[in-house]
Amino acid sequence: MKINRFGDTELQVSELGFGCGAVGGLMVLADHKEMMNAVEYAIDSGINYFDTARMYGDGLSEIHTGAILRELDRTDLLIGTKVRIAGDEFGNIAKTISDQIENSLQRLGIDTVDIVYTHNTIGSERNVSSGTLSVDDLDSIVEVFEKAAASGKLRYWGFNGLGETDSIKEALVQYSPSGIHTCYNMLNPTSGYQLTKTFPYQNYEELMKVASGAGIGTVGIRILAGGALSGSLERHPIAQQNVAPIATSATFQEDVSRTSAFEFLHKEGFVDNLVEASVRFAISNDSLDTALIGLSNFDQLQQAVDYANKGALPQEALDNIRGIWAVSQLHE
Ligand SMILES: NC(=O)c1ccc[n+]([C@@H]2O[C@H](COP(=O)([O-])OP(=O)(O)OC[C@H]3O[C@@H](n4cnc5c(N)ncnc54)[C@H](OP(=O)(O)O)[C@@H]3O)[C@@H](O)[C@H]2O)c1
């Protein structure tokens, strides 16, 4: 598995990262043996980054991820987690973040976490009901992050690159985080590609490219559009059954129907299926340091590793994918 330097940090991350989120549910709801097998297989395959958050299974993902890595006695692997302000907590952001870092360390069972991200969206103005932090709100959070770094509780900190594109970019310039999460897939590639204003979904205006150019590490999320890029409406029994799309169509169902635009990749022999196309599409972009895969079971992990090991998509396939966005076939 290819290893990339994570922005300007000292972290070296595998091009595929292990998504411990609730959409797939493996690290939240699977039985211990399946989690253990998957994590062991991931490590043996060269995956070294595990992405969790307090929100995933209300702490369960952190507890399971920490416990399994301890059981395997692997302290050399990288863990990222996230903090999130909600409701009344907007009244005391600094204390909430500080407490959440402590609680995450406890659940993970470690003294230092490699990277902590904000999980909230970022906007031009604070919006408590949607959980959006203003760029200025990040001030007090960064202060807490810096203190936590100085006292050895975390090594690096970063932001969630979701919300309003201009505000996210402003936050990157103002605070220079070590890393960002960014939504990137064949349905919405705008974090990595410059597309016209008529593109049907939110335009991230090359956020990933801009961040990478500024020495900020990049973590790709929603590489499979929450599962829609499998081309199937069916959800795994332990997966989140209702997935809210991020920066694509209004509904998961609509996202699934949009994936037909990419079926030519399979028909023309570039790939065996859309999941392979999506994984290889993500790792084809040099601005992306690690592409997270959300997982429901061991087989999905094994497939993702096999696909990543096939390498980047051929340029002809990438050019043809670009053609789909150019003619906005996603609309049809
Ligand atoms: N920063 C943020 O706000 C944020 C937001 C979202 C995600 N994330 C991170 O990114 C990670 C991944 O994102 P995600 O889980 O939202 O979405 P994702 O990786 O785009 O999609 C995950 C889903 O894809 C399907 N899938 C995976 N492998 C497959 C295969 N081989 N064949 C068929 N289907 C397959 C599964 O659906 P089924 O379960 O139905 O089989 C799985 O639940 C998360 O775990 C989390 O760590 C961060």
The ligand as a Tripos MOL2 file, in Angstrom:
@<TRIPOS>MOLECULE
LIG
   48    52     1     0     0
SMALL
NO_CHARGES

@<TRIPOS>ATOM
      1 N1        -15.6360   14.4860    8.6110 N.am      1 LIG1
      2 C1        -16.8750   14.0790    8.4800 C.2       1 LIG1
      3 O1        -17.8400   14.7910    8.7650 O.2       1 LIG1
      4 C2        -17.1180   12.7120    7.9220 C.ar      1 LIG1
      5 C3        -18.3330   12.4550    7.2660 C.ar      1 LIG1
      6 C4        -18.5270   11.1960    6.7130 C.ar      1 LIG1
      7 C5        -17.5550   10.2300    6.8370 C.ar      1 LIG1
      8 N2        -16.3900   10.4800    7.5090 N.ar      1 LIG1
      9 C6        -15.3530    9.4470    7.6560 C.3       1 LIG1
     10 O2        -15.2000    8.7870    6.4110 O.3       1 LIG1
     11 C7        -15.4210    7.3900    6.5620 C.3       1 LIG1
     12 C8        -16.0650    6.8300    5.3050 C.3       1 LIG1
     13 O3        -17.2350    7.5450    4.9600 O.3       1 LIG1
     14 P1        -18.6960    6.9890    4.9080 P.3       1 LIG1
     15 O4        -18.7840    5.7510    5.7450 O.co2     1 LIG1
     16 O5        -19.5960    8.0790    5.2200 O.co2     1 LIG1
     17 O6        -18.9820    6.6380    3.4070 O.3       1 LIG1
     18 P2        -18.3240    5.8210    2.2240 P.3       1 LIG1
     19 O7        -17.0000    5.2550    2.5110 O.co2     1 LIG1
     20 O8        -18.4970    6.7220    1.0800 O.co2     1 LIG1
     21 O9        -19.3950    4.6190    2.0790 O.3       1 LIG1
     22 C9        -19.4330    3.5430    2.9630 C.3       1 LIG1
     23 C10       -20.4200    2.5140    2.4580 C.3       1 LIG1
     24 O10       -20.0210    2.0290    1.1950 O.3       1 LIG1
     25 C11       -20.4700    0.6910    1.0340 C.3       1 LIG1
     26 N3        -19.3340   -0.1530    0.6480 N.ar      1 LIG1
     27 C12       -18.0830   -0.1360    1.1360 C.ar      1 LIG1
     28 N4        -17.3330   -1.0670    0.5330 N.ar      1 LIG1
     29 C13       -18.1390   -1.7020   -0.3360 C.ar      1 LIG1
     30 C14       -17.9670   -2.7720   -1.2370 C.ar      1 LIG1
     31 N5        -16.7800   -3.3720   -1.3770 N.pl3     1 LIG1
     32 N6        -19.0260   -3.1640   -1.9690 N.ar      1 LIG1
     33 C15       -20.2300   -2.5670   -1.8600 C.ar      1 LIG1
     34 N7        -20.4570   -1.5380   -1.0160 N.ar      1 LIG1
     35 C16       -19.4270   -1.1170   -0.2670 C.ar      1 LIG1
     36 C17       -21.0390    0.2370    2.3680 C.3       1 LIG1
     37 O11       -22.4510    0.2820    2.2410 O.3       1 LIG1
     38 P3        -23.3400   -0.8630    2.9580 P.3       1 LIG1
     39 O12       -23.0520   -0.6780    4.3800 O.co2     1 LIG1
     40 O13       -24.7420   -0.6040    2.6490 O.co2     1 LIG1
     41 O14       -22.8550   -2.1690    2.4320 O.co2     1 LIG1
     42 C18       -20.5280    1.2930    3.3210 C.3       1 LIG1
     43 O15       -21.3910    1.5230    4.4020 O.3       1 LIG1
     44 C19       -16.2630    7.2550    7.8290 C.3       1 LIG1
     45 O16       -16.1190    5.9930    8.4440 O.3       1 LIG1
     46 C20       -15.6840    8.3640    8.6790 C.3       1 LIG1
     47 O17       -14.5060    7.9080    9.2970 O.3       1 LIG1
     48 C21       -16.1610   11.7200    8.0250 C.ar      1 LIG1
@<TRIPOS>BOND
     1     1     2 1
     2     2     3 2
     3     2     4 1
     4     4     5 ar
     5     4    48 ar
     6     5     6 ar
     7     6     7 ar
     8     7     8 ar
     9     8     9 1
    10     8    48 ar
    11     9    10 1
    12     9    46 1
    13    10    11 1
    14    11    12 1
    15    11    44 1
    16    12    13 1
    17    13    14 1
    18    14    15 2
    19    14    16 1
    20    14    17 1
    21    17    18 1
    22    18    19 2
    23    18    20 1
    24    18    21 1
    25    21    22 1
    26    22    23 1
    27    23    24 1
    28    23    42 1
    29    24    25 1
    30    25    26 1
    31    25    36 1
    32    26    27 ar
    33    26    35 ar
    34    27    28 ar
    35    28    29 ar
    36    29    30 ar
    37    29    35 ar
    38    30    31 1
    39    30    32 ar
    40    32    33 ar
    41    33    34 ar
    42    34    35 ar
    43    36    37 1
    44    36    42 1
    45    37    38 1
    46    38    39 2
    47    38    40 1
    48    38    41 1
    49    42    43 1
    50    44    45 1
    51    44    46 1
    52    46    47 1
@<TRIPOS>SUBSTRUCTURE
     1 LIG1         1 GROUP 0 **** ****
